[in-house]
Amino acid sequence: MVEVPVGRMDADDSLRDVYGLDSLGFVELRVLCEENFGITISEDDFSPEHFATLGAVVSLVERLLKEQKDTVEPAG
């Protein structure tokens, strides 16, 4: 999708401004996250806030993975 070495990526990088993602790119990123991490990104979570930067996407995926784990393995 993006041809930037991982070592040159930063959590605060704008997906639109730094990596040039357009509307289709954001949809593709959503699908890739869902497929690679086994999560579902709701319409509410598929927002500019959650897809503005690399760090925002990482935070979203981590939260969804935690919620999924908590649902499968209730605390206690």
LOSEDREN-58657 format. One record per residue: residue number from 1; residue in three letters; y, x, z of N, C-alpha, C, O, CB in turn. Coordinates in pm, 1 decimal. Glycine has a CB too. Example, Ala and Ser with C-alpha at 12.3 -4.5 7.8 and 13.67 -1.06 7.14 Angstrom:
2
+-----+---------+----------+----------+----------+----------+----------+----------+----------+----------+----------+----------+----------+----------+----------+----------+----------+
| num | residuo |      n_Y |      n_X |      n_Z |     ca_Y |     ca_X |     ca_Z |      c_Y |      c_X |      c_Z |      o_Y |      o_X |      o_Z |     cb_Y |     cb_X |     cb_Z |
+-----+---------+----------+----------+----------+----------+----------+----------+----------+----------+----------+----------+----------+----------+----------+----------+----------+
|   1 |     ALA |   -569.0 |   1319.0 |    780.0 |   -450.0 |   1230.0 |    780.0 |   -330.0 |   1320.0 |    780.0 |   -331.9 |   1423.6 |    846.5 |   -447.3 |   1130.8 |    904.6 |
|   2 |     SER |   -225.0 |   1285.0 |    708.0 |   -106.0 |   1367.0 |    714.0 |      3.0 |   1290.0 |    787.0 |    113.8 |   1340.9 |    803.9 |    -59.8 |   1408.4 |    572.5 |
+-----+---------+----------+----------+----------+----------+----------+----------+----------+----------+----------+----------+----------+----------+----------+----------+----------+
% end
This chain:
76
+-----+---------+----------+----------+----------+----------+----------+----------+----------+----------+----------+----------+----------+----------+----------+----------+----------+
| num | residuo |      n_Y |      n_X |      n_Z |     ca_Y |     ca_X |     ca_Z |      c_Y |      c_X |      c_Z |      o_Y |      o_X |      o_Z |     cb_Y |     cb_X |     cb_Z |
+-----+---------+----------+----------+----------+----------+----------+----------+----------+----------+----------+----------+----------+----------+----------+----------+----------+
|   1 |     MET |   -118.7 |     81.1 |      0.0 |      0.0 |      0.0 |      0.0 |    125.7 |     85.9 |      0.0 |    215.2 |     67.0 |    -82.4 |     -0.5 |    -92.5 |    118.8 |
|   2 |     VAL |    131.4 |    180.7 |     93.3 |    247.2 |    269.2 |    105.8 |    197.6 |    411.8 |     95.7 |     97.9 |    448.4 |    158.1 |    324.2 |    245.5 |    240.1 |
|   3 |     GLU |    266.1 |    491.1 |     18.3 |    223.6 |    629.1 |     -1.5 |    308.1 |    725.5 |     80.3 |    375.6 |    812.7 |     25.7 |    230.8 |    665.8 |   -148.9 |
|   4 |     VAL |    303.5 |    708.6 |    211.3 |    374.3 |    795.9 |    304.1 |    270.2 |    850.1 |    400.6 |    194.5 |    773.0 |    459.4 |    490.5 |    720.1 |    380.1 |
|   5 |     PRO |    265.4 |    981.4 |    417.6 |    168.4 |   1037.2 |    512.2 |    191.7 |    982.4 |    652.8 |    305.8 |    965.5 |    695.7 |    176.7 |   1190.9 |    513.2 |
|   6 |     VAL |     82.8 |    954.9 |    723.7 |     90.9 |    898.5 |    858.0 |    179.9 |    983.8 |    948.2 |    254.8 |    930.0 |   1029.7 |    -49.0 |    885.7 |    918.8 |
|   7 |     GLY |    172.3 |   1113.9 |    934.6 |    252.6 |   1203.3 |   1017.3 |    402.2 |   1188.9 |    997.1 |    480.6 |   1233.0 |   1081.2 |    213.7 |   1343.4 |    990.4 |
|   8 |     ARG |    443.1 |   1127.5 |    886.3 |    585.9 |   1108.1 |    858.5 |    632.1 |    967.1 |    890.9 |    747.7 |    932.4 |    867.0 |    615.4 |   1138.7 |    713.0 |
|   9 |     MET |    542.0 |    885.3 |    945.6 |    577.2 |    748.8 |    982.5 |    626.2 |    746.3 |   1126.7 |    581.5 |    824.9 |   1210.2 |    456.5 |    653.6 |    964.1 |
|  10 |     ASP |    718.1 |    655.6 |   1154.4 |    772.4 |    640.7 |   1289.0 |    767.8 |    493.0 |   1326.9 |    786.3 |    405.9 |   1241.8 |    918.2 |    696.6 |   1297.9 |
|  11 |     ALA |    743.5 |    465.3 |   1453.5 |    731.1 |    327.3 |   1500.9 |    856.9 |    244.4 |   1473.9 |    848.7 |    122.6 |   1458.8 |    700.5 |    326.4 |   1649.7 |
|  12 |     ASP |    971.4 |    309.0 |   1467.8 |   1097.2 |    237.1 |   1445.9 |   1133.9 |    221.6 |   1298.8 |   1237.8 |    163.9 |   1266.7 |   1208.4 |    307.9 |   1517.0 |
|  13 |     ASP |   1049.5 |    272.5 |   1209.1 |   1077.0 |    261.1 |   1065.9 |   1075.9 |    114.9 |   1021.1 |    984.7 |     39.5 |   1054.7 |    974.3 |    341.7 |    985.2 |
|  14 |     SER |   1176.4 |     76.7 |    946.3 |   1183.8 |    -57.3 |    889.4 |   1084.3 |    -69.6 |    774.9 |   1083.0 |     12.5 |    683.2 |   1327.2 |    -88.9 |    840.7 |
|  15 |     LEU |   1001.5 |   -172.3 |    781.1 |    903.6 |   -191.5 |    674.0 |    972.3 |   -223.5 |    541.3 |    923.3 |   -185.3 |    435.0 |    805.6 |   -303.6 |    710.8 |
|  16 |     ARG |   1083.3 |   -292.2 |    547.3 |   1155.7 |   -327.9 |    424.7 |   1238.5 |   -209.7 |    374.1 |   1229.3 |   -173.3 |    256.9 |   1247.2 |   -450.0 |    449.5 |
|  17 |     ASP |   1318.4 |   -150.3 |    461.1 |   1412.5 |    -47.3 |    417.9 |   1347.9 |     88.8 |    394.6 |   1381.8 |    157.8 |    298.4 |   1521.1 |    -33.4 |    519.5 |
|  18 |     VAL |   1255.2 |    128.0 |    481.5 |   1194.5 |    260.7 |    469.5 |   1075.5 |    260.2 |    373.9 |   1058.7 |    352.5 |    294.2 |   1150.3 |    310.7 |    606.5 |
|  19 |     TYR |    992.8 |    155.1 |    382.4 |    869.9 |    152.3 |    302.7 |    876.8 |     58.5 |    183.3 |    783.5 |     53.1 |    103.2 |    754.7 |    112.6 |    389.1 |
|  20 |     GLY |    985.4 |    -14.6 |    170.7 |   1007.7 |    -96.1 |     52.3 |    921.2 |   -219.2 |     40.7 |    900.8 |   -269.1 |    -70.0 |    987.6 |    -14.5 |    -65.7 |
|  21 |     LEU |    868.8 |   -271.0 |    153.0 |    788.3 |   -391.9 |    144.0 |    875.1 |   -509.7 |    102.9 |    986.0 |   -528.5 |    153.1 |    718.4 |   -420.8 |    277.5 |
|  22 |     ASP |    822.2 |   -587.9 |     11.0 |    889.2 |   -711.0 |    -29.5 |    807.3 |   -827.3 |     26.7 |    714.7 |   -805.2 |    104.8 |    903.9 |   -720.6 |   -187.0 |
|  23 |     SER |    839.6 |   -949.0 |    -11.4 |    772.3 |  -1065.3 |     46.9 |    621.5 |  -1061.2 |     23.1 |    544.6 |  -1097.0 |    112.3 |    830.4 |  -1194.2 |    -10.9 |
|  24 |     LEU |    578.3 |  -1018.8 |    -93.9 |    435.2 |  -1008.2 |   -121.2 |    372.9 |   -896.9 |    -35.9 |    260.1 |   -910.8 |     11.5 |    410.6 |   -981.4 |   -271.7 |
|  25 |     GLY |    444.3 |   -789.4 |    -16.9 |    395.9 |   -680.0 |     65.6 |    373.2 |   -722.8 |    209.9 |    277.3 |   -679.0 |    273.5 |    493.3 |   -565.0 |     61.1 |
|  26 |     PHE |    460.9 |   -808.1 |    261.8 |    443.4 |   -857.9 |    398.2 |    319.6 |   -946.9 |    408.4 |    246.5 |   -941.4 |    507.3 |    568.2 |   -935.3 |    443.3 |
|  27 |     VAL |    296.8 |  -1028.1 |    306.8 |    176.5 |  -1113.4 |    305.1 |     52.0 |  -1025.7 |    298.4 |    -45.5 |  -1050.8 |    369.2 |    179.8 |  -1212.8 |    184.5 |
|  28 |     GLU |     54.6 |   -923.6 |    214.0 |    -59.8 |   -832.6 |    203.0 |    -85.2 |   -760.4 |    335.3 |   -200.2 |   -742.9 |    375.4 |    -36.3 |   -730.1 |     90.5 |
|  29 |     LEU |     22.0 |   -718.4 |    403.3 |      7.9 |   -651.5 |    532.0 |    -54.5 |   -746.5 |    634.6 |   -140.6 |   -706.3 |    712.8 |    144.8 |   -600.6 |    581.8 |
|  30 |     ARG |    -11.4 |   -870.0 |    633.5 |    -69.4 |   -970.3 |    723.9 |   -219.2 |   -982.2 |    701.6 |   -297.6 |   -976.6 |    796.3 |     -2.0 |  -1107.4 |    703.7 |
|  31 |     VAL |   -258.3 |   -998.5 |    576.6 |   -400.2 |  -1014.0 |    543.2 |   -479.3 |   -889.3 |    582.5 |   -588.9 |   -900.0 |    637.6 |   -417.3 |  -1042.3 |    392.5 |
|  32 |     LEU |   -424.4 |   -771.9 |    554.6 |   -492.8 |   -647.3 |    591.9 |   -511.0 |   -636.6 |    742.9 |   -617.2 |   -595.6 |    789.7 |   -414.4 |   -526.1 |    540.5 |
|  33 |     CYS |   -409.2 |   -672.9 |    818.5 |   -420.8 |   -670.4 |    965.0 |   -529.4 |   -767.5 |   1010.9 |   -611.9 |   -733.6 |   1095.8 |   -285.2 |   -706.2 |   1031.5 |
|  34 |     GLU |   -528.9 |   -886.8 |    955.1 |   -629.2 |   -986.7 |    993.4 |   -770.7 |   -938.3 |    960.8 |   -861.7 |   -950.5 |   1042.7 |   -601.5 |  -1120.3 |    922.3 |
|  35 |     GLU |   -787.7 |   -884.5 |    843.1 |   -920.7 |   -838.8 |    800.9 |   -966.1 |   -715.4 |    877.5 |  -1081.3 |   -708.5 |    920.4 |   -921.1 |   -809.2 |    652.0 |
|  36 |     ASN |   -877.7 |   -618.1 |    895.2 |   -915.9 |   -492.3 |    959.8 |   -935.1 |   -504.6 |   1110.1 |  -1015.7 |   -432.0 |   1168.2 |   -812.5 |   -388.0 |    932.2 |
|  37 |     PHE |   -862.5 |   -595.1 |   1173.3 |   -869.4 |   -605.9 |   1318.2 |   -940.5 |   -732.4 |   1365.6 |   -957.9 |   -751.9 |   1485.9 |   -731.0 |   -601.9 |   1375.4 |
|  38 |     GLY |   -981.8 |   -818.4 |   1272.7 |  -1054.3 |   -939.3 |   1309.5 |   -970.4 |  -1037.0 |   1389.7 |  -1019.7 |  -1100.7 |   1482.7 |  -1176.3 |   -903.4 |   1387.4 |
|  39 |     ILE |   -844.0 |  -1048.4 |   1353.5 |   -751.8 |  -1137.9 |   1423.8 |   -698.5 |  -1241.3 |   1325.9 |   -716.8 |  -1229.5 |   1204.7 |   -634.9 |  -1058.2 |   1488.9 |
|  40 |     THR |   -632.7 |  -1342.1 |   1379.9 |   -561.3 |  -1439.6 |   1298.9 |   -415.2 |  -1435.3 |   1339.5 |   -382.1 |  -1449.4 |   1457.2 |   -620.7 |  -1583.1 |   1315.8 |
|  41 |     ILE |   -329.2 |  -1416.0 |   1243.0 |   -185.2 |  -1413.9 |   1268.1 |   -131.1 |  -1551.7 |   1231.6 |   -130.5 |  -1590.6 |   1114.8 |   -112.9 |  -1299.6 |   1185.9 |
|  42 |     SER |    -86.0 |  -1624.4 |   1332.8 |    -36.2 |  -1760.4 |   1311.6 |     94.3 |  -1758.7 |   1232.3 |    157.4 |  -1654.4 |   1214.7 |    -15.5 |  -1831.8 |   1446.4 |
|  43 |     GLU |    132.2 |  -1875.8 |   1185.7 |    260.1 |  -1887.4 |   1114.8 |    375.6 |  -1850.5 |   1207.6 |    473.7 |  -1790.6 |   1163.7 |    279.2 |  -2030.9 |   1059.6 |
|  44 |     ASP |    364.3 |  -1886.3 |   1336.8 |    469.6 |  -1851.6 |   1432.4 |    481.4 |  -1700.8 |   1450.1 |    591.9 |  -1648.3 |   1463.7 |    442.6 |  -1917.8 |   1567.4 |
|  45 |     ASP |    367.1 |  -1630.1 |   1449.9 |    368.4 |  -1484.6 |   1466.3 |    403.0 |  -1411.0 |   1337.4 |    441.1 |  -1294.0 |   1341.3 |    234.1 |  -1437.6 |   1516.5 |
|  46 |     PHE |    390.0 |  -1478.0 |   1223.7 |    424.2 |  -1415.3 |   1095.6 |    574.4 |  -1433.7 |   1072.6 |    618.1 |  -1511.5 |    987.8 |    340.3 |  -1477.3 |    976.8 |
|  47 |     SER |    651.0 |  -1358.5 |   1151.9 |    796.1 |  -1373.8 |   1151.9 |    863.3 |  -1239.1 |   1127.0 |    801.6 |  -1134.1 |   1144.8 |    844.5 |  -1434.1 |   1285.3 |
|  48 |     PRO |    989.4 |  -1242.6 |   1085.9 |   1062.4 |  -1116.9 |   1065.0 |   1063.7 |  -1030.2 |   1190.9 |   1058.6 |   -907.5 |   1181.7 |   1205.9 |  -1146.1 |   1021.2 |
|  49 |     GLU |   1070.3 |  -1092.4 |   1306.4 |   1071.3 |  -1018.2 |   1432.7 |    943.8 |   -934.6 |   1449.3 |    950.4 |   -818.9 |   1490.9 |   1086.5 |  -1115.3 |   1551.1 |
|  50 |     HIS |    829.0 |   -992.7 |   1417.1 |    701.3 |   -923.6 |   1435.6 |    665.2 |   -829.9 |   1320.3 |    572.7 |   -749.6 |   1332.4 |    591.7 |  -1024.8 |   1453.3 |
|  51 |     PHE |    737.1 |   -839.8 |   1209.6 |    707.6 |   -757.0 |   1093.0 |    827.4 |   -673.6 |   1049.4 |    835.5 |   -633.1 |    933.5 |    661.7 |   -844.0 |    978.3 |
|  52 |     ALA |    919.9 |   -647.6 |   1140.5 |   1039.5 |   -570.8 |   1106.5 |   1010.3 |   -421.1 |   1098.1 |   1059.3 |   -352.7 |   1008.3 |   1149.1 |   -596.5 |   1209.2 |
|  53 |     THR |    930.1 |   -370.8 |   1192.1 |    902.6 |   -226.6 |   1199.9 |    753.0 |   -203.1 |   1219.2 |    677.1 |   -295.3 |   1248.7 |    983.0 |   -161.0 |   1315.6 |
|  54 |     LEU |    713.2 |    -78.3 |   1202.0 |    573.9 |    -43.0 |   1228.9 |    538.1 |    -74.5 |   1373.8 |    431.6 |   -129.6 |   1401.6 |    548.9 |    106.0 |   1198.7 |
|  55 |     GLY |    626.7 |    -39.7 |   1464.7 |    601.7 |    -64.2 |   1605.9 |    585.7 |   -211.7 |   1638.0 |    503.4 |   -248.7 |   1721.8 |    712.9 |     -7.0 |   1687.9 |
|  56 |     ALA |    663.5 |   -295.7 |   1572.1 |    653.4 |   -439.8 |   1594.8 |    516.8 |   -492.3 |   1550.1 |    457.3 |   -576.0 |   1617.9 |    766.0 |   -513.9 |   1520.2 |
|  57 |     VAL |    467.8 |   -444.0 |   1437.4 |    336.2 |   -485.8 |   1389.0 |    227.2 |   -437.2 |   1484.5 |    134.2 |   -511.4 |   1516.1 |    310.8 |   -431.9 |   1246.1 |
|  58 |     VAL |    239.0 |   -312.7 |   1530.2 |    141.8 |   -257.7 |   1625.2 |    140.4 |   -342.7 |   1752.1 |     33.4 |   -377.0 |   1802.2 |    175.0 |   -109.3 |   1659.1 |
|  59 |     SER |    256.3 |   -376.2 |   1803.7 |    264.9 |   -458.1 |   1925.5 |    201.0 |   -595.0 |   1904.7 |    129.2 |   -644.5 |   1991.6 |    411.4 |   -475.0 |   1968.5 |
|  60 |     LEU |    227.1 |   -655.4 |   1790.2 |    168.2 |   -785.9 |   1759.1 |     16.5 |   -776.7 |   1754.5 |    -52.7 |   -857.6 |   1816.2 |    221.9 |   -839.1 |   1625.4 |
|  61 |     VAL |    -35.2 |   -678.7 |   1681.9 |   -180.5 |   -663.8 |   1669.5 |   -242.9 |   -637.2 |   1806.3 |   -346.2 |   -695.2 |   1839.6 |   -215.5 |   -549.2 |   1571.4 |
|  62 |     GLU |   -181.2 |   -550.5 |   1885.3 |   -234.2 |   -522.0 |   2018.8 |   -235.6 |   -647.5 |   2105.7 |   -332.6 |   -671.5 |   2177.6 |   -151.4 |   -412.1 |   2086.7 |
|  63 |     ARG |   -129.3 |   -727.7 |   2100.0 |   -123.8 |   -851.2 |   2178.4 |   -231.5 |   -949.1 |   2134.9 |   -298.4 |  -1009.6 |   2218.7 |     13.6 |   -916.3 |   2165.9 |
|  64 |     LEU |   -248.8 |   -964.9 |   2003.4 |   -348.9 |  -1057.9 |   1953.3 |   -490.6 |  -1011.9 |   1986.9 |   -577.1 |  -1094.1 |   2017.0 |   -334.0 |  -1074.8 |   1803.0 |
|  65 |     LEU |   -514.6 |   -881.4 |   1981.8 |   -645.9 |   -828.6 |   2019.9 |   -671.9 |   -853.8 |   2168.3 |   -783.1 |   -890.8 |   2206.1 |   -655.3 |   -677.2 |   1988.5 |
|  66 |     LYS |   -571.1 |   -834.2 |   2252.1 |   -586.1 |   -858.0 |   2395.4 |   -612.1 |  -1006.0 |   2421.9 |   -700.3 |  -1040.5 |   2500.5 |   -460.7 |   -810.8 |   2471.9 |
|  67 |     GLU |   -535.8 |  -1093.0 |   2356.9 |   -556.2 |  -1237.2 |   2374.8 |   -695.5 |  -1277.9 |   2330.7 |   -759.9 |  -1360.7 |   2395.2 |   -451.1 |  -1316.9 |   2296.5 |
|  68 |     GLN |   -742.3 |  -1219.7 |   2221.0 |   -875.0 |  -1251.9 |   2170.6 |   -981.8 |  -1204.6 |   2270.4 |  -1078.5 |  -1276.0 |   2297.2 |   -897.4 |  -1187.1 |   2031.3 |
|  69 |     LYS |   -963.7 |  -1085.5 |   2324.2 |  -1058.7 |  -1031.4 |   2422.1 |  -1058.2 |  -1117.2 |   2549.1 |  -1164.1 |  -1147.6 |   2604.1 |  -1024.0 |   -883.6 |   2456.3 |
|  70 |     ASP |   -939.5 |  -1155.8 |   2595.1 |   -928.7 |  -1237.4 |   2714.9 |   -993.2 |  -1373.8 |   2696.1 |  -1045.6 |  -1431.0 |   2791.6 |   -783.5 |  -1253.9 |   2753.8 |
|  71 |     THR |   -990.0 |  -1426.9 |   2573.4 |  -1050.9 |  -1555.1 |   2543.0 |  -1203.4 |  -1541.8 |   2542.2 |  -1274.0 |  -1630.6 |   2590.1 |  -1000.0 |  -1608.4 |   2407.5 |
|  72 |     VAL |  -1253.0 |  -1432.3 |   2488.6 |  -1397.8 |  -1408.6 |   2479.5 |  -1453.9 |  -1368.4 |   2615.2 |  -1561.9 |  -1413.2 |   2653.7 |  -1428.9 |  -1299.5 |   2374.8 |
|  73 |     GLU |  -1380.4 |  -1283.4 |   2688.3 |  -1425.0 |  -1232.6 |   2817.3 |  -1323.0 |  -1271.8 |   2924.4 |  -1236.8 |  -1191.4 |   2960.0 |  -1444.3 |  -1077.9 |   2812.7 |
|  74 |     PRO |  -1332.0 |  -1394.6 |   2975.8 |  -1234.6 |  -1437.2 |   3077.7 |  -1236.5 |  -1344.1 |   3199.2 |  -1341.7 |  -1295.9 |   3241.2 |  -1263.7 |  -1581.9 |   3122.3 |
|  75 |     ALA |  -1119.1 |  -1320.5 |   3253.4 |  -1107.0 |  -1234.7 |   3371.3 |  -1175.9 |  -1299.6 |   3489.9 |  -1178.9 |  -1422.1 |   3501.0 |   -959.0 |  -1206.5 |   3404.1 |
|  76 |     GLY |  -1231.2 |  -1218.0 |   3578.6 |  -1289.8 |  -1273.9 |   3698.4 |  -1422.8 |  -1226.5 |   3718.4 |  -1487.7 |  -1264.1 |   3816.0 |  -1290.9 |  -1417.2 |   3696.2 |
+-----+---------+----------+----------+----------+----------+----------+----------+----------+----------+----------+----------+----------+----------+----------+----------+----------+
% end
